[in-house]
């Protein structure tokens, strides 16, 4: 994602598991002002990984796979803004 700023507080990553789980380490980076910052990071993704963090506004978003067995296959990468009642709304990324 690059362009208009978006605000979100959670990210969902899903791997295509057709050939097995491959991601071993990842980071979600966002550009805040003129600086790239790590928003979240983790290890395996598998079927679905949800990261929740304080709200952040970025104008560029990157999913960086920092360790993998073979070539990783991302099935889905979305960001959302959570609601007060636990509801979430999708943010176009």
C-alpha positions, 0 to 999 in steps of 0.5 A, spaced: 500 500 500 502 506 498 498 513 497 493 516 502 494 515 509 490 510 513 489 509 520 488 501 523 490 497 529 490 490 527 493 486 521 491 479 518 496 475 514 494 468 511 499 463 508 497 459 502 498 452 505 498 448 499 505 446 500 506 447 507 507 453 512 513 457 510 514 463 513 518 463 519 519 470 521 516 477 519 515 484 520 509 489 518 512 496 516 509 503 515 511 509 513 509 515 519 511 521 516 518 520 513 520 514 517 519 507 516 517 504 523 516 497 525 508 496 527 508 489 528 513 483 528 512 475 529 514 468 527 510 463 524 503 465 520 500 459 518 493 459 516 491 466 520 495 470 524 492 477 527 496 482 530 493 487 534 497 494 536 496 501 538 492 505 532 497 508 527 496 512 521 501 510 515 501 512 508 505 506 506 505 499 508 510 493 507 509 486 509 517 484 510 518 476 510 525 476 514 525 468 514 522 462 510 523 455 508 522 456 501 518 461 497 513 464 502 506 464 499 501 470 502 494 468 501 491 475 504 494 481 508 489 486 510 489 491 516 483 493 520 481 499 525 477 496 531 471 498 534 469 500 541 465 494 541 470 489 538 467 490 531 472 491 526 472 495 519 476 494 513 481 499 511 483 499 504 490 497 503 
